[in-house]
Amino acid sequence: MDVLRRNTDYALRAIVNLAAHYGNEPVSTRTIAVQEDISYQLACKLMQKLQNARFVKSCMGPKGGFVLGRKPSKISLLEVIEAIQGPISLNRCLLSVNACPKQKGCTVRAKLVGLQECIYEYLSGITLDELLQGKGTKRKRKAGSLKRRKK
Protein backbone atom coordinates (compact mmCIF):
# COMPACT_ATOMS: atom_id res chain seq x y z
CA MET A 1 0.00 0.00 0.00
CA ASP A 2 1.36 3.38 -0.96
CA VAL A 3 0.44 6.26 1.29
CA LEU A 4 1.53 8.73 -1.35
CA ARG A 5 0.20 8.07 -4.82
CA ARG A 6 2.43 8.29 -7.87
CA ASN A 7 0.78 11.52 -9.06
CA THR A 8 1.44 13.06 -5.65
CA ASP A 9 5.11 12.12 -5.89
CA TYR A 10 5.30 13.77 -9.31
CA ALA A 11 3.50 16.89 -8.06
CA LEU A 12 5.91 17.16 -5.14
CA ARG A 13 8.88 16.93 -7.50
CA ALA A 14 7.34 19.58 -9.77
CA ILE A 15 6.65 22.03 -6.96
CA VAL A 16 10.10 21.53 -5.42
CA ASN A 17 11.50 22.30 -8.88
CA LEU A 18 9.55 25.57 -8.90
CA ALA A 19 10.70 26.31 -5.36
CA ALA A 20 14.30 26.03 -6.58
CA HIS A 21 13.49 28.77 -9.11
CA TYR A 22 11.62 30.99 -6.64
CA GLY A 23 12.14 34.67 -7.42
CA ASN A 24 13.36 33.96 -10.95
CA GLU A 25 11.57 33.77 -14.30
CA PRO A 26 8.66 31.37 -14.78
CA VAL A 27 9.43 27.73 -15.56
CA SER A 28 7.54 26.04 -18.39
CA THR A 29 5.61 22.84 -17.83
CA ARG A 30 7.70 21.18 -20.53
CA THR A 31 10.91 22.08 -18.66
CA ILE A 32 9.53 20.71 -15.41
CA ALA A 33 8.39 17.53 -17.18
CA VAL A 34 11.83 16.94 -18.68
CA GLN A 35 13.80 17.81 -15.55
CA GLU A 36 11.60 15.71 -13.25
CA ASP A 37 10.99 12.81 -15.65
CA ILE A 38 7.23 13.30 -15.78
CA SER A 39 5.16 12.89 -18.94
CA TYR A 40 4.22 16.26 -20.38
CA GLN A 41 0.48 15.49 -20.31
CA LEU A 42 0.60 14.48 -16.66
CA ALA A 43 2.74 17.50 -15.78
CA CYS A 44 0.08 19.76 -17.37
CA LYS A 45 -2.66 18.16 -15.26
CA LEU A 46 -0.62 18.42 -12.07
CA MET A 47 0.30 22.05 -12.69
CA GLN A 48 -3.39 22.80 -13.21
CA LYS A 49 -4.23 21.15 -9.88
CA LEU A 50 -1.45 23.07 -8.15
CA GLN A 51 -2.73 26.30 -9.72
CA ASN A 52 -6.30 25.59 -8.64
CA ALA A 53 -5.00 25.08 -5.09
CA ARG A 54 -3.15 28.43 -5.43
CA PHE A 55 0.30 27.00 -4.86
CA VAL A 56 1.45 28.18 -8.27
CA LYS A 57 0.60 31.02 -10.63
CA SER A 58 0.70 30.80 -14.40
CA CYS A 59 2.40 33.46 -16.48
CA MET A 60 1.39 33.84 -20.10
CA GLY A 61 3.62 34.81 -23.01
CA PRO A 62 6.67 33.56 -24.86
CA LYS A 63 8.65 33.30 -21.63
CA GLY A 64 5.64 32.07 -19.70
CA GLY A 65 5.28 29.18 -17.37
CA PHE A 66 4.69 28.80 -13.66
CA VAL A 67 5.99 30.43 -10.50
CA LEU A 68 5.26 29.64 -6.87
CA GLY A 69 2.29 31.52 -5.45
CA ARG A 70 3.87 31.73 -1.98
CA LYS A 71 7.33 31.63 -0.47
CA PRO A 72 8.76 28.09 -0.28
CA SER A 73 8.93 28.47 3.50
CA LYS A 74 5.14 28.95 3.59
CA ILE A 75 4.17 25.73 1.75
CA SER A 76 4.15 22.44 3.64
CA LEU A 77 4.31 18.95 2.21
CA LEU A 78 0.99 18.13 3.84
CA GLU A 79 -0.75 20.98 2.00
CA VAL A 80 0.56 19.84 -1.37
CA ILE A 81 -0.26 16.19 -0.71
CA GLU A 82 -3.83 17.01 0.29
CA ALA A 83 -4.30 19.27 -2.74
CA ILE A 84 -3.33 16.43 -5.09
CA GLN A 85 -4.78 13.31 -3.48
CA GLY A 86 -6.99 14.50 -0.65
CA PRO A 87 -6.51 13.74 3.04
CA ILE A 88 -4.05 11.06 4.08
CA SER A 89 -5.83 8.49 6.18
CA LEU A 90 -4.53 5.23 7.58
CA ASN A 91 -8.05 3.87 7.77
CA ARG A 92 -11.53 5.00 6.73
CA CYS A 93 -12.62 5.14 10.33
CA LEU A 94 -10.27 8.09 10.82
CA LEU A 95 -11.91 10.20 8.12
CA SER A 96 -15.13 10.99 9.94
CA VAL A 97 -16.99 10.43 13.17
CA ASN A 98 -19.74 8.42 11.46
CA ALA A 99 -17.48 6.14 9.41
CA CYS A 100 -17.85 3.12 11.70
CA PRO A 101 -20.44 2.19 14.35
CA LYS A 102 -17.73 0.62 16.55
CA GLN A 103 -15.54 3.72 16.80
CA LYS A 104 -16.17 4.55 20.44
CA GLY A 105 -14.90 1.29 21.90
CA CYS A 106 -12.38 0.32 19.23
CA THR A 107 -8.88 -0.16 20.61
CA VAL A 108 -7.36 -0.37 17.12
CA ARG A 109 -8.78 3.01 16.17
CA ALA A 110 -7.45 4.56 19.38
CA LYS A 111 -3.89 3.62 18.39
CA LEU A 112 -4.33 4.60 14.75
CA VAL A 113 -5.51 8.09 15.76
CA GLY A 114 -2.17 8.68 17.47
CA LEU A 115 -0.21 7.55 14.42
CA GLN A 116 -2.44 9.65 12.16
CA GLU A 117 -1.70 12.72 14.27
CA CYS A 118 2.05 12.01 14.08
CA ILE A 119 1.88 11.78 10.28
CA TYR A 120 -0.04 15.06 10.00
CA GLU A 121 2.31 16.84 12.40
CA TYR A 122 5.40 15.52 10.65
CA LEU A 123 4.30 16.37 7.10
CA SER A 124 2.94 19.79 8.07
CA GLY A 125 6.31 20.60 9.63
CA ILE A 126 8.27 20.05 6.41
CA THR A 127 8.32 23.01 4.02
CA LEU A 128 9.53 23.28 0.45
CA ASP A 129 12.28 25.55 1.68
CA GLU A 130 13.55 22.84 4.04
CA LEU A 131 13.59 20.32 1.21
CA LEU A 132 15.69 22.67 -0.90
CA GLN A 133 18.15 23.07 1.95
CA GLY A 134 18.36 19.33 2.53
CA LYS A 135 16.53 19.52 5.86
CA GLY A 136 13.52 17.44 4.86
CA THR A 137 13.48 15.58 8.17
CA LYS A 138 13.28 17.42 11.45
CA ARG A 139 13.53 14.33 13.64
CA LYS A 140 16.21 11.71 13.53
CA ARG A 141 15.03 8.18 12.84
CA LYS A 142 16.19 5.31 14.94
CA ALA A 143 18.67 3.07 13.14
CA GLY A 144 16.78 0.52 11.10
CA SER A 145 13.38 2.11 11.74
CA LEU A 146 12.37 1.70 8.10
CA LYS A 147 13.11 -2.00 7.99
CA ARG A 148 10.14 -4.31 8.04
CA ARG A 149 9.54 -6.35 11.12
CA LYS A 150 10.16 -10.09 10.88
CA LYS A 151 7.01 -12.17 11.00
N, C-alpha and C positions, 0 to 999 in steps of 0.2 A: 504494500500500500504506500503510495506516495502522498505525503502531506501537501507538498507543493506540486502542482501540475506542471507539465512541460511548458505550456503557454506562460505560466507565471514565471518560470525560470527565464524564459526568453525576454519577458517584459522587464524583469529585474536587470538583466544584462543591458537591455536597451536604455533604461533610465539611468543606470550607472554610467553608461557611455555618455549620455547627455550631461550628467553631473560633472564628468571630467572636462567638458567643454563649457562649463558654466561661466557666463560673462563674456564669451566669445561669440562669433557668428553662428547662426543656426546650422544644424547638422541635418542633412537630408536623410530620409528614410532609407534610401538605397545605400548610403554610406553606413548607416547603422546596421543594416541587414548584412552587408559584406563583412564589416569589422566584427560582428557578433555571431556570424554564421547562422543567420536566421533567413528563412525564405522571404523574399521581398513581399509577397502577398500577405504572409502572416505578420511581418513587421508593420505593414500598413494598418492591419486590423488592430494590432496592439497599440500603435501610436494613437489611433483614433480612440481607443478605450482610455488611454492615459490622458488624452486631451479632454475627453468627456468628464473625467475625474478631476480635471484642472491641475494635473501635475505638470503638464507640458502645454506650451503655446505654439501654434503653427504660425509661420512667417511666410507670406506669399512672395513670389518674384523669382528671378533667375538665381539668386543666391538664397532662396528660401529653404525652409526645413523646419526643424523643431528646436526649441529652447526650453529649459526648465521654467516652470511657472513660479517656483519658490526657490529659496536658497537650499542647497543640498543638506544643510544642517537642520532644515525644517521639514524634511520628508523622511518618515520612518519606513522600514521594511514592511511592517504590519499594514500600514496604510496602502502601500502599493499592492501587496498580496491581496488584501480585501477588495481593492478596486478591480482586480483582474479575475479572481476566482470566488469572491465572496468570503464570508467568515470561515476561519479555520476552526474545525470542530473535531475533537477526537471521537465523538459519538453523537448521534442524533439527540440523545436525551439532554445534551448540554446546550442545544440551540434554543430551546424554549421551555417554559415552565410546564406546558401542557403536552410535551412530547411523549411522555410515558406515564401511565397510571401508577407505577411503582416507584416513582422518583423519591418520595419522602423517606422511605425506609431502605433505600438501596445503598448498600455499603460500597458497591463498585462505583456508582456515580459519585459518591462522596470523595473517593480518591481521585477520580478523573477530573473533578472540578479543580482540585489543587494543581494538577498537572496542566490543565487548560489555562489556568491563571498564570502559571510560570511561563508557558509558551507566549501568551499575549504580552506579558511584561518584558520578556527577553526580546521579542521581535519589535516591540514598540520602542525599545531602548537603543536600537541600532539605526543610525541615520545613513543616508547616502554619503555624507561627508566622511563619516567614520570608515565606510567601506573604501573610499578613495585613499584614505590615509593608512589603510591596512589595519584598522582597529575594529574590524567587524565583530569581534567577540569581546564583551566587557568582562566576562567571568572566565576563569581558567577552568578547563575540564579536568576531571580526574584522569589519570593515565588509564587508557583502555576503556574509557566510558562509552565509546561508540561501538565497541565489539559486542556482538550478540552473545547472550547468555547461552551456556550449554544446556541442552535439554536433559 
